[in-house]
Amino acid sequence: MTTYENAFFCLQQYLTRTFTLPCRSLAAYQQLQGTLGLSEWEFTEAVVGLETRFGVLLPDESLTPKLTVGELCALIDQYAGRSYWYHQHT
């Protein structure tokens, strides 16, 4: 399983468990805040949950209200494996 696929699966499980969203039909094109209807707080919880799970720190400027499931998973994939120091100094 790729990091993208793993992030997608983890996000699906997290949304289903935490927010009781019916996420069996979760799709990459869906916006977390728009299509799925997450509040700003719920969006932040989901992002922080994935950051913690994968040991990454995503740049704030990439976490926009229009961020899709696929874009979030791609960011996790992109930043996975980079050190915390790298995130703080780039």
N, C-alpha and C positions, 0 to 999 in steps of 0.2 A: 504494500500500500504506500503510495506517495505521501509526502507531507501534506499536499493539497487535499488529497482524499481523506487523510486522517483528520485534518482540520475540519473538513466538511462534516464528517461523521461525528466528531466531538461537538461541533456547533449544533448539529441536529439533535443529539442526545441532550445537550445542555438546555436548549430551548424547550424541548419536550418536557424535561424533568422540572426545570425551574419555573417556566412560565406557562406550563400546560398548553402549549401551542400544538396543534396537530401538524407536526412537521414531517410526516412521512412523504409528503409531496414537496418538500423543500427544494427549491431550484436556485441555481447560481444567479439567475437574473433578478431575483427578488431583493428589493431594498429592505434592510433590516428595520428602518424606522418608517419607511413609506408603505411598502407592500405588506410587510409582516406586522406593522403597527406597534413596534417597540417604542416605549417612551425613551427620552434621553437617558434616564437613569438605567433602564433595562438594557439599552444599547451599550452603555458603559460597562455594566456588569458582564455582558456577553463577551465584549472585547477583552476585558481584564481577565476573565476566565480562560480565554484562549491564550492570551499572553503568558499567563502563569503556567498553563499546561505545556506550552511549547518553549518556555524560557526565552521569550522575545519581548522586546519593547518597541512597539510600533510608533512611528512618528505621528504626533498629534494632527499635523496638517493633512494626513491621508485619511483621517477618521471623520469623514463628512456625513451629514444626515442622509445623503443619497447613496452611501456605500452599500453595495450589493453583497450578498452571501458569497458569490464567486470572487469578488474583489477582496473581501476580507480574508478568504482562504488563500488567495494568491499572495497577499501581504505576509501572512503567516509563513507560507512556503518560501517567500523571498528572504525573510529575515531569520528563519530557522538556521541554526548553526553559527550565526554571528555572535560574537561575544558581547556582553553588556558594555564593556569598554568601548567597543566599536560604535555602539549606538550613542554613547555619550560624547564621542569625539568626532562625529561626522556631521 
